[in-house]
Amino acid sequence: MALPACRGPFVGAWTGTCEVFADPGFWTVDVDLDIQRQGAGRVVGEGALVLGQALRPDLADSTFEGPVTGEVLGDAADLRLEGVSGGYLVVLDAEARRHGDTLTGSCTVDFIGDVEGDFEAER
């Protein structure tokens, strides 16, 4: 079922990071989300992410692109980006709260096991 073309508070281009802990330290996953529609408590769009050097050195410059889906309740959203590059799938899940033009919360990156961290993005 397609979402109506509604404009909501999560619609727009968001750029940010998921700072994750992967032994031996913290690493940055760059995230771009383009939320295109919001309606009936859901969002859809497109997105991309770039893994940090330590998570997978041979794929550090690869851009993983794919659909963004999620559920919204008030100023909170559970977002999922399923990015693909070179036959590899990376899934980013973010639980975020919107404060004006900023999203903050937690994130999980599933590539070779799950790594968790802090999520922040701005519009």
TAVENFEN-V416289 format. One record per helix or strand of 3 or more residues. SS is the DSSP state (H for helix, E for strand). FROM is the first residue (numbers start at 1). LEN is the number of residues. Records with the same first field share a line. If there is no record, write none. Layout:
SS=FROM-LEN, FROM-LEN
This chain:
E=12-11, 25-15, 42-9, 63-11, 76-10, 88-12, 102-9, 114-9
H=57-3
